[in-house]
Amino acid sequence: MIDWDDLRYFLAIHRTGSLAGAAVQLGINPTTVGRRLAALEERAETRLFDRTPAGYVLTAAGRDILPRAERMEGEALAVERDIAGSDQRVAGVVCVTATEMLTTRFIAPHLARFSARYPGITLDLWCTNAAVSLVRREADVALRLSRPREDDVISRQLADIALALYASAAYVERCGRPDDPERTLAGHAVIGFAQTPPFRVENEWFDVRAEGARVVMRSDSVSSIYAATAAGLGIALLPRAVADHDPQLVRLPTETSPRPRVIWQTMHRALRNNARVRAVTEFLVEILTPPGPA
């Protein structure tokens, strides 16, 4: 009889294309993944993957069992979510995924207060820009700058992240301020976002003004851009909610700015009554949602 646990390894190899990738996804070592695949193929009496230079590719037999394995996974995860959803203990592990900047600058400064309030909860924070599946329980809660589109999830808009131009006080002392930062940063050193689709809105605004400037760095890590700006490397777009309160930084006023990003908090619908998940989501609302009018 084929063991459902072996099919987890089968699905992980299919989704990542390698034993190493599956091992990372499952939190084990590649040798174990290889051994479990070998056991599954022996029980199935057929080869399920072709080992190619590009990675592990499903054979015809593998493609045949894939839909059934995915259905089995869906049912097993539904059972897990139902059990987790009824858990009323304010204790245990809650996995939260967020971008590096949200984690380091918006969440981490408040975690001592969270720990004092909920000493039984362990936060498993995953700093990544990659999409994770809440349906497959790759995380319990996701904080993202675009609204997730998975089925059976609950999303809540928490806050807008407005951006503005900043330089360090040391940079301004050394190089001066741009005469008209709304129109051009020519003659200055600038730090830009990576030329990738996630930063399209910011780059459309920033790159027009960076013409004639010296681009000294680009990065897909907002935390890296922030640190480099504070260290005096150049001028960059940074989140006002953090940078306005940083004594190392000087804001360079402009008449316009890129369209603000929105922080979305998302969890699977089945976890909405889980006590520890609810404690985490309510705390995130508390620290990330701007106060209303007095």
N, C-alpha and C positions, 0 to 999 in steps of 0.2 A: 504493500500500500504506500502511496506517495504521501509524504509528510508535508502538511501545510507550511511548516517552518522552512523546509527546503525551497518552497516556492517563493518565499520572501527573498532568498538569495538569488533565485532565478530572475525575479523582477528587478532587483537592484543591479544585477549585471546588465540586463537589457537596457535599463535607463541610463547607466553611466558608461557602458561600453567596455568596462575593464574590471578585473578582480580588485585592483587597487581602489578604483572609484567606488565600487560596491562596498568595500571594506570601510571607507570613510563614511559613506552614507549610513552603514549599519553599526558603526562604532566598534569594529572588530579588526582582526588582522587578515591580510589577503590570503594567507595559507588556509585559514578556516573557510573562507569563501570558496576557494578552489576545491577543498575537500568536500564541502557540502554540495557543490555542483556535480562533482564526480559521483557522489552517492546518488543524487537525483537522476543523473543520466543512466547509471547502472540499474536503478529500479525501473526507469522508464524503458530501458533496453533500446535506447536510441540517443544519438547525439543531438543536443538542443542548441548548441552554438557552433558556428565556424570560427576558428581562431585566425583572424586576418591581421595584416599589418596595421589596419585602421582600428582594430579592436575586436571585441566579441560581437558577432552578428548572428541573429537568429537563423536557424535552419528552418526548413519547411515544417518539421515536427515542432520546433519551438514556436513558430508563428501560429500553429494550430492550437497549442495550449495557452497562448498568451491571453486571449479574452477570458478564458475560464479562470486563469490565475488572478487576473485583475478583478473579476467578480468575487472570487474568494477573499481577496484582500479587502475589497469594499465591505463585505459582510463582517469580516473580522474586525476591521476598524470601527464599524458601526457599533459592534458589541462593546469595544473598548470605550468609545465615546459615551455610550449610554451608561456604562458603569461609572466613568469619570464624571459625567454630568450630574450624577446623584450624590457625589461625595461632598459631605458637609464639614469635613475637617479643614480648619484653616491651617494646614500644615502640608508639607510635601514640596515637590519640585514643580515650578512653573517655568516653561520655556518661552522666552520672549525674543523675537527677532526684530532688529531695527538697524537702521544705517549706523555707521560708525559715529557720525557727528551727533545724531540724536542720542546715542548711548552715552558718549563721553561728555558731551556738553549740556544736554538737556535732562538726562535721567540720572547718571552717576552721582552728581552733587547732592541728590536727595535720598540716596539709598540707605544712609545711616538712619535716617528718620523712618524709612520703611521697615528696616530690620528691627528697630526698637518697637515698632507697632505690631509687627507680625514675625516674632522670632522663630516660629515654626516653619516658615516658608523659605525655601532656597530658590533664588532666581538663577536660571540658566540663560544668560544673555548671549545671543548670537549676533555679532556685528557683521552684517553683510548687506550688499546691494542686490544680491541674487533673490529671485522669487522663491518662496518656500510654499509647500502645500499644507494648508491647514486641514484639508480633507484627509491627507495621509498622516496627519499628526506629526509633521516635521517641526511644528511649533504649536504652542497653545494660543499665543497672542502675537500678532504682527503689527508693527508700526511702520507705515510706508508713506511715501510722498506721492503715491497715486493709488486710486481706489482698487483693491483686489477684485477680481471678477470670478472667483470660484463660486460654485454652487453651495448653498446651505451655510453661508457665513453671515455674520452680523457686522456691519461696518459703522463706525461713528466718526464724524469729522471733529477733530479736537482743536486745531489752531492753524492759523496761517503763519508761514515763515517768510517775513519780509527780508529782502536783501538790500545792502547798500555798499558803497565803495569805502574801503578803509586802507590806511597805511599805518605803520608803527610810528610812534613819536620819534624814534631814532631815524627812521627813513625820512620823515618830513624835515628833521633838522639837517640831515645830510644832503637831501636832494630838493627840498622845497615842495610846495603843493602845486598840482596842476592849475593853470590859470582858469580853465573852464572845464572841469571834469565831466559836465553834462555832455559836452561835444567832443572832447578829445583828451586822450592821455599821452599824446605824442611827446617824445622826449623822456618818458619815464619808463621804469621797469615795471612790468605787470605780470601777475600770476593768474592763469586762466584755468577753466575747467577742461577736462578731457573732451576731445572732439568726438563725442559719442551721443546717440539719441537721447539718453536720459538727461543730458544737460543742454538740449537744444534751445529751450526758452532762455536760459541764462546766457548762452553763447551768442544768440542773436542780438541781445542787448549789448553785451560786453565787447564783442569783437569789433563792432562798428567804431566804438570809442577807443579801441586798442590799436587802430591803424596808426602807424608811425611810432608806436611804442615798441620797446624791446621785451618780447615775451621770454621771460627767464625760466618759466616752469608751467606745465599743465599737469593736472592730476584728476583722477576720478575719486579721490579721497578729500572730502571737504575738511576733515580734520587736519590733513597734511597741508592743505592750502592755508588754513587758519594758522597753524604753527609757523609756517614759512613767512606769512605776513607779519605775525607778531615778532618774528626774529629780524625783520627789517629787509626782507628780500625784495619786496615790491608792493604794488597796489593790487587789491583783489576785492571781489564781491564776497561778503560774509553775512551770516545771519545777524540781523539787528538785535534780536532777543538776547544774544550772547555778547556780541562785539560792542554794543553800546555801553556795556557795564565793565569793559576791560580797560583798565588804566593804561595798558601798553599801546592801545590803538587810538587813532584819530580818524573820525568820520569825515569823508570828503563829500559835502552836500551836493546833490544833483536834483534837478527838477522832476525827473522820472526815475523809474527803477523797473527791473524785470517783474513780471507777474508773480506774486507770492506763491510759494508752494503750500500745499495743504497737508497736514499730518492726519492720516487716517489710522484709526485703531480697529483691528479686525480680529474676530475669533470665530470658531465654528459654533453654529447655533446650539449644538448638543451640549456645549460647555457653559452655557449662559447661567446655569444654576450651580455650577461647581464653586464651592466656597473659596478655595484658594485662588482660583482664576478670577473670580469676581473681586476679591481683595486687591489683586494686582491691577485689574483694569480700572477699578475705582480710584486707586492711587495715581495711576497714570493720567486719568482725567483731572485729578486734583492738581498735579504739578504742571501739566501741559496746557490746560485750558485757561485762557486769559480771564481774569476776574471781570464780572459784569459791572455795570454802572452802580455806583453807591446809592 
